[in-house]
């Protein structure tokens, strides 16, 4: 009889209920967030460097409107300027049949040049001047990114804005980028971690927005035409669907003038409202994709608080502490897995999860669910909570070392309720109480949906 442990996590202090369900199979899935890494291996940084980063993070942020275009500017004293053009909507901007279209569109935009700067001239200039332009996508928003030295800012913006307003749609760039993306997607499908991530999201969000993959699938991207990309860009290149975030040593007047002469000339369009529909799991289940591989890959998903809330911050802290516990119990004490972990996704529709790769899935899952039961009954303790707070903040600030990282953090927080959340993050963490964290964990860790890639025989007694 199949014995992979499907547990319903009920009220704190109660037992974990075993619920064997029939395995289900599904071979299609979009790409998910990358596998979380255990905090235990995070290198320690000097307090002086962290304090310097805190000072940088707390510098004055300016928010203003330029003829309907929202702009956020954060002055910086270093020589780098980072401009992040957010395009809202994410995977809701296209149908599942055309998943991957926005990713390919932005890849071509960032490579093909513009009417004023044809492809060869475009690449000659940006390579000579050290100007970096790139497109990227996620489930919730896309980015067209610019990075340059402050001394090249005027020319860099001239190129960047012309790419946005007057893309060249070079046929060769289209074919090259399309081929590279399709090949990358095919390779990704053969990687067990990537497959499990895709499989999890496809099943977890079936019939919902995250069933669509921003990267696309080989077949969906292969079917796209250059005309499809032109039509898609015409659809999303609206200034109310955009937000510009800049971190660098430039003036507000200069940025206002540049935006007024470029982005503000785009059609207005309609703004996308922020919506968060977190995963809610009340019934345990298991989803199995059998594959003859050396080790088995497993992810258990449970409920999460809405994005942009204090509960969400508390759950981030809780899953970080749970991850530390799983590392000790599964790797250090029992050597059942190299890198078990727990995490809270940063997507607008968040979910909590635990993850493990192992040749002994029954043993590993038993330990993981026992640890969750223990936390629900006893709570996290004050010692680990205080240590996690400091480590959490150190990691946060170290991840904000670059102007680019700060710009993206400001922009994402603006999308979920206000850029001020990025500036107040330290205070939010310091004010968080152990009671809040334990209460949130008990509230949301109620059932697990398991996603398994590997040998079914390893699940049997």
Secondary structure, 3 states (H helix, E strand, C coil): CECCCCEEECCCCCCEEECCCCCCCCCCCCCCCCCCCCHHHCCCCCHHHHHHHHHHHCCCEEEEEECCEEEEEEECCCCEEEEEEEEECHHHHCCHHHCCHHHHHHHHHHHHCECCCCHHHHHHHHHHHCCEEEEEECCCEEEEEEEEEHHHHHHHHHHHHHHHHCECCCHHHHHHHHHHHHHHHHHHHCCHHHHHHHHHHHHHCCCCHHHCCCCCCHHHHHCCCHHHHHHHHHHHCCHHHEEEEEEECCCHHHHHHHHHCCHHHCCCCCCCCCCCCCCCCCCCEEEEEECCCCCEEEEEEECCCCCCCHHHHHHHHHHHHHHHHHHHHHHHCCCCCCCCEEEECCCCCCCEEEEEEECCHHHHHHHHHHHHHHHHHHCCCHHHHHHHHHHHHHHHHHCCCCHHHHHHHHHHHHHCCCCHHHHCHHHHHHHCCHHHHHHHHHHHCCECEEEEEECHHHHEC
